[in-house]
Every structure is written in C-alpha cells, then in structure tokens.
C-alpha cells in the first residue's frame, strides 16, 4: 500500500516537474540568446497595445465557444450543467494548465462530474472527444497550410539543408516504420487477445473511453452545431493572432497566409508538455516569423532576432495574464456557486425537518 502511494506521488511529481523543467529550460535558452535591451526598446516605442487588448477580447470568446461546444457533448450523455458552470470550467482549465500541464482537462471533468453528481468517467470521455476533435483540426490546418505556403517551407529547407536531411532521414528510417508496425500490431492484439492481466484491462478501458468519448460526436444531435462551434473556436484562435500582428510595426503587413503559417506552427508547439506553451510556443513563433523576413537569420541554437522574440514574448505574456485573470474570476465564481448550491440543499433539509416536526 505504501509503495502504491509512493508510486502515485512520484508520478504526480514527474507530471508537474518535467513540463516545468522543459518550459523553463526553453524559456531560459530563449532569453539567453536574445538582446533584452533591444526588446525593451521595442516594447516602449513600437507596439500599439490597443491591438493586443482587442486580441484578448477575441480570446475570451474562444473560451465561451469551447464551453458551448462541450455542452453539446455532455447533453448527448444526459449531463446538463448550466452554461455559466461550463464557462467557469473552461476558464479554470487553462489556469490550472499554467501550473499543471494537461491536468486542467482532468480537473474540469472532475468539477462538472462533482457538481452534477454524475460519473466522472462519463464526463472525462466527453472531454477526450473534445480534445481529439482539436487534434484533428490541427492536423487538417497543417495539411492545408502546407499547400498554401509551400514556397516559405521550401525556402527555409533550402536555407537549412540539415533540416531537410533530418526530415528525410526520419521519414525513410527503418526504425520509425518498424515502430509504427509494432504499434499497430500491439493495438490489434490489445483488443483481440484474451487476458486477465489488470494492466492490459486498464489500457483497454482507457482506449475504449477515448473512443466512446469521441464517437458521441458522430451520434449526438446537433453535430452541425459542434462543427460550427469548432470553426468559431479555431477562428477566434487565428483571428486573435492575426489582430495581434497589427500591434507591431514590423508585422502589421504580414497578411493572412503568413499569419496562418505562424498560427499552425504555434498550435503544433502546444503539443510539447510545458506550462501554457512556455518556451516552445515562443520558439515556434520566432521560427514562423523568420520564414517571412522577421528575424531572417533564424538558428535553432540562437541568437534569436529581438523583433521576433518581442512579438512572441508580448503576445504570449498578454494571453497568459488573461488566463490568470479569468482563472481567478472562475474560481471565485465557482466558490459562490458552491455556496449557493449548499445553501439550497441546507434549506431543503431544513424545510424537510420542519415538516417532520409538524407531524
């Protein structure tokens, strides 16, 4: 029993510690390889912060649309929380993710399950479907963006042939293909081979929940609304970045396609487990800007262009500050909501007791 507790505690420690190390390490590497004084000068004289404010307003709407989309999935499962509770859960999710990456999704599932007195697994399954749909959206956007902006990628690969060689070696590596075949075979065996092994059964349950959580989208009423909200969510994500480009004198003329490239690269970077994209998001954006002449001498080892670095720092910093503010609002609102619900239950019990006395 003690060993299980130690293992669980160690697992939670790693879940928190590893993303922090990666994020802080990347961020330190970034700051070490950029001219901080030049960045300060850009922040003082070359930024129109009203555009940053407009981008943050759009960001708030993206969270509201995500809450409305999740409501569709929960209703398909017979769970009907209030819209305000769902919005608070989304605000809280991103705030939690700033400290514990990937844990925010589990937290919001637990919050809604506890508030509505329903199965945690059921709610978690719907959240998995929510996140899987985002993964497919990023893949779709990546595919589209590559064909819309091939010239920028080809130009970069011509400038840095080592990157081209690395991609080619990865795609033609026998080891990569062998691991892919082994992975598919293991997945097939997982569901076809009879076993009583507890670990295998847990994995089966996990994969089954993932599938059930995703497939509910295909079966539920309001599928087109789900698609509509998905477009609104990702449209807000893109628009807020596009609007932010007008805040800087050197990115105001970038245009839609370059912004889309930067947006896709930054979205992919969020797959790296860091606190709110710390470090990884910045480097992805700096790389994207370099494709279009902002910091043309991009080198993964540094130094980084001060203009591109300032763009990444300011946009990320403003977004992170917004998430903290929304998180504080959400937790205060949830505390008030919890007190209201508790007071309602207490009143019912009190009325019930009074009826009993009168008898």
N, C-alpha and C positions, 0 to 999 in steps of 0.2 A: 504493500500500500504506500509506504514511504517512498519507494523507488518510483512508483507511478506519479506521485506528487512532484518529485524532483524532475522527472522527465517532462511533465507538463509545464512546470515552472521554467525549465531550461528552454523548452520550445517557445514559450511566450517571450522569454528574454531575447532569443535569437530573432524572433519575428519583429521585435522592436529595434534591437541593436544593429542588425545587418543593414536595414534600409537607412538608418541614421548614419552609419559609417560610410555607405556608398554615397549618399546625398551630400554629407558634409565634406567628404573627400573630393568629390567632383566640384563642389562649390569653392572649396579652398584652392583647388587646382586652377579654377577659372579666375578667381581674384588674384592669384599669384602671377598669372600670365596676362594681366591687363593693366593699363595705365589708369590708376584710380583717380589721380588728379584731373586727367582729361575727362573722365566720366563725370566728375563733379561739375566741371565747367559746362558740359553738355546739359546736365540736369538743370543748371541755373539759367542757361540762355537759349537753348534750342528745343525746348519742349513746351507744347501748349497743353496744359493739364486738363483743360475742359474736355478735350477729346478722350482723355483717359477716364474722366468721370462718365462720359457717355458710354464708353465701352463697359464700364462696371454696371451701369443700369441694364444694359443688354444681358450681361452675365446673370443678373438676378432672375430675369425672365427664363433663362435656360433651366434654372433650378426648378422654377414653378412648372414649366412644361414637363420636366422629368417626373415631378410628383404626380401630375395629371396622367402621364403615361403609365406609371406604376399602379395608379388607381384602377385602370382598366384590367390589369392582370390580377390584382387582388380581388376585384369583384367577380372575375371569372372563377375564382376559387372560393367564393362565398364569404370573403372578408370585406367589410365595408367601413373602414376608418374614415374620419372626417378629412376633408381636403386640407384644412389647416394643420392637422396632425401629420399628414403626409409631407406637406411643405416643410414643417419643422424637422421631420426625419431626414429630409434631403439636405437641408442646411446643416444639421448636426453631423451627417455623414461626412461631408467634406471637411468640417472642422476636426472631427476625430481622425480622419486620414492624414491631416497635417502632423499628427503626433504618432499615430499607429497606422502606417500604410496598409491598405486592404482590409483593415479591421472595421472601418466605418460601415461597410455594407452589412457585415455581420451584426454590428450594433443596431443599425436601423431595422433589421429584420427582428431582432430581439425586442426592440422598443414597440414596434407595431404589434407583434405577437402578444406581448405582455399587456399592452393597452386594450387590445380587442379580445383577450383571453382565448386565443386560438393556437394551433400547433405552430411551433417555431419552424419546424422542417418545411411545413407548407409555405410559410411566408418566405423562408430562405430560398426555396425553389423558385418562387416568382422573381426574387431579386437576381438569381442566377440568370434567368431568362432575360431580365432587363440588361444585365451586363454583357451577355452573349450577343444580344442584338447590337450593342455598341461595338463589339469586336468585329462583327460582320460589316458594320457601317464603315469602320476604319479601313478594313480590307478593300471594300468597294471604292472608297475615296482614294486609296493608294493606287489602285488599278487605274482609275480614271485620270488621276493627276499625272501618273507616269506617261500616259499617252498624250496628255495636253501639254506637258512640259518636257518632252524628251530631250530637246536641244540643251536645256540647262543641265540635265543629268549627264548627257554625253560630253558636254564641255567640261564638266567637273572631272569626269573619269579620264578624259584626255589630259587634263592638267595634272591629275594624280593617278598615274597608271598603276601604282601599287594597290590602290583601292579597287581598280578594275580587276587586277590579278587576284586579289583576295576574294572578290565575289565569284569569279570564275572557278577558282580552286574549291570554294565552298560548294558550289552547285555541281561540280564534277567529282567531288570527293566520294570514293567508295564507302568510306566510314559513315558519312552522312546518310547515304542511300541505305546502307546496311542497318543503321539505327532506325531509319524510317520503317523498313520492312519488319524489323523485330518489334517495333512499337505497335504496328497494325496487328501482327500475329498475337502479341500479348493481349491486346484489346479483344480480339476474337475469342481467344482462349478464356479470358476473364468471364465471358458470358456463356460459354459452351461447355466448359469442363466442370463436372460436378465436384463440389468440395464442401467441407465443413470448417475450413480454416477461417477464423474470426477476422483476420486482417483482410483476406480476399473478399469476404462477405461485406465488410465495411466499405471497401473500394467499390463493390458492385452497387451498394446502396447509394454511395456518393454519386457515381456516374448516372444511376437511374434518376436521382433527384435533379441532377443537372439537365437531363433530357426532359423529364416531366415539366420542370420549370420553364424550359424553352418552348416545348411543344404546346403549352397552354395558349401561346400567342396565336398559333395556327387554328386552334379550336374555338377560341373565345368569340363572343360578339364584339363588334367594334374593332375588327382587325384593321380597317382602313383608318380609323382614328389613331390606332397605335402607330401606323406608318406616318400619319400626318404629324403626330407629336414628335416622332423620331426626326423628321425633317426640320421641325421647328427647333428642337434641341440643338442639333448639329448646325443648323442655320445660324442660331444665336452664337454658338461657339466660333464659327467662322467670322460672322459679322463683327463680333467684339474685337477680334484680332485685326480685321480689316479697318475698323474705325480707329483702332489704336495706332495704325500706321500714319494717320493724319496728324498725330500729336508730335511727330518728329520731322524736322525739315528735310532730312535725308531719306526718309521712307515714304513721304507723302505722295510721291508719284510712282510708287511700286506697281500698283494695278492689281487686278483680281487674280490672275494666274500666278504671279509670284507669291502673293499672299496665300493662295491655296497650297502651293508647294510648302511654304513655311509652316502652314497650319497642319498639313498631313505629317510632316517630319516631327513637329512638336507633339502631335497626338500619338505617334508611334513611340516617342520617347517616354510617354507616361506609362508604358508597359514595364519600364525599369522600376523596381520597388524602391522608391525614395519618397521622402516626406513632401507631398504636394509637388512632385516633379523637381525638387531641389537639385540643381546642378545639371541633371540630364536634360531637362527642358531647355535650359539656357544654351547649352552647347548645341542642341538640335536647331534652335532658332538662329544662333550665330552662323551655323553651317548653312542654313537655308538662305539667310541674308547674303552670305558670301557668293551664292550662285547668281545673284543679281547685282553684284557690284558694291554691296555694303560690306566692307571688310574682305576685299578680293583675295588677300593672301592668307586664306584660312589654312591652318595647320593643326591637326588634332593634338599635337604636342605643344601648341602655343608658339608665340604670343597671340592673343586674340585682339581683334580690332576694337577700339574703345567705343566707336559709334554703335556697332552691332551689339556689343556687350551691354551698353547702356540701355538700348531698346529692350533686350531680354530682361535685364535687372528691373527696370521700371515697370514693365507690363506684368511680369511675374510678381513683383513686390506689391503692386496695387491689387492684383487679384487675390493674393494671399491675405492681405489686410482685410479685404472684403469678406473672405471666408471666415476670418476670425470674428468680425463684427456680426455676421449672420449666424455664426455658431453661438455666440453669446446670447443673441436675441432668441434663438431656437431653444436653448437650454432654460432660459428664464421663462419663456412661453410654455414649455413643457412642464416646468415646475408648477406654474399657475394652473395649467390644465389638470395636472395630477391632483392638486389640492381641491380643485372644483369637483373632480370625479369622486374623490374620497369623501368630500363633504356631502355629496349627493347620496352616496352609499350609507353614510352615517345617519343622514336624515331619514332615509327609508327604514333603516333598522330601528331608529328612534320611534318613528310612527308606528312601526310594527309592534314594538314593545308597548306603546301606549294603548294600542288596540287590545293587546293581550291583557293589560291591567283592567281595562273597562269591562272585560268579560268576567 
